């Protein structure tokens, strides 16, 4: 089953979350941990998601949040946090791509 990811912007009140968010790359894949649940992504999916998060954060008006829905579960990000997480996804996608190139020589 593949994960469905939507990235939008919406005016809303930010509700602070205690979720720990981490991005890792391992063996040519990117893992995005939101809380304890990992979302496994190919390099293409991680790149597209990271790029979309950064673009939505850049276009956000004052008072807007970046909303990421993964399989119907929404996570709210302040625009500067969306840029950080999106940038991390882009970097880890690049690392995973480099790993794939080294292994597939």
C-alpha positions in Angstrom: 0.0 0.0 0.0 1.4 3.4 -0.9 1.0 6.4 1.3 -1.1 9.4 0.0 0.5 12.7 0.8 -1.2 16.1 0.3 0.4 19.5 1.1 -1.8 22.6 1.3 -2.0 26.0 3.1 -4.8 27.1 5.4 -5.5 30.0 7.8 -5.8 28.4 11.2 -4.8 28.7 14.8 -1.5 26.8 15.3 -1.8 24.0 17.9 1.6 23.2 19.3 2.4 19.5 19.1 4.7 17.4 21.1 5.5 15.1 18.1 9.1 14.4 17.5 9.8 14.7 13.7 13.0 13.2 12.2 14.1 12.5 8.7 16.6 9.7 8.0 18.0 8.0 4.9 19.1 4.4 4.9 19.9 2.0 2.1 18.6 4.3 -0.7 15.2 5.1 1.0 14.1 8.1 3.1 12.3 7.6 6.4 10.2 10.4 7.8 9.3 9.8 11.4 6.3 11.7 12.7 6.1 10.6 16.3 6.9 6.9 16.4 5.4 6.1 13.0 7.7 6.1 10.0 6.7 7.0 6.5 9.0 5.2 4.1 9.6 7.1 0.9 11.5 6.6 -2.4 14.0 9.4 -3.3 11.5 10.8 -5.8 8.6 10.9 -3.3 10.8 12.5 -0.7 12.1 15.1 -3.1 8.6 16.0 -4.4 7.3 16.2 -0.8 10.2 18.3 0.4 10.0 20.6 -2.5 6.2 21.1 -2.2 6.6 21.8 1.6 9.2 24.5 0.9 7.2 26.0 -1.9 4.0 26.1 0.2 5.9 27.7 3.1 7.4 30.4 0.8 3.9 31.2 -0.5 2.2 31.3 2.9 0.5 34.5 3.9 0.7 35.8 7.5 -1.6 33.6 9.7 -1.4 30.6 7.3 -0.1 27.2 8.2 1.3 24.4 6.0 -0.9 21.4 6.3 0.6 18.0 5.4 -1.9 15.1 5.2 -0.5 11.6 5.2 -3.2 9.0 4.6 -5.8 11.4 5.9 -3.9 12.4 9.1 -3.1 16.1 9.1 0.0 17.6 10.6 0.2 21.4 10.9 3.5 23.2 10.4 4.4 26.9 10.8 5.9 28.1 7.6 9.5 28.2 8.9 9.2 24.7 10.3 7.8 23.4 7.0 10.9 24.9 5.3 13.1 23.1 7.8 11.4 19.7 7.4 11.1 20.1 3.6 14.8 21.0 3.4 15.7 17.9 5.5 13.6 15.7 3.1 15.5 17.2 0.1 18.9 16.6 1.8 18.1 13.0 2.8 16.7 12.3 -0.7 20.0 13.5 -2.1 21.9 11.3 0.3 19.7 8.3 -0.5 20.3 9.0 -4.2 24.0 9.1 -3.7 23.9 5.7 -1.9 21.9 4.2 -4.8 24.5 5.5 -7.3 27.4 4.0 -5.2 25.7 0.6 -4.9 24.6 0.4 -8.5 28.0 1.2 -10.1 
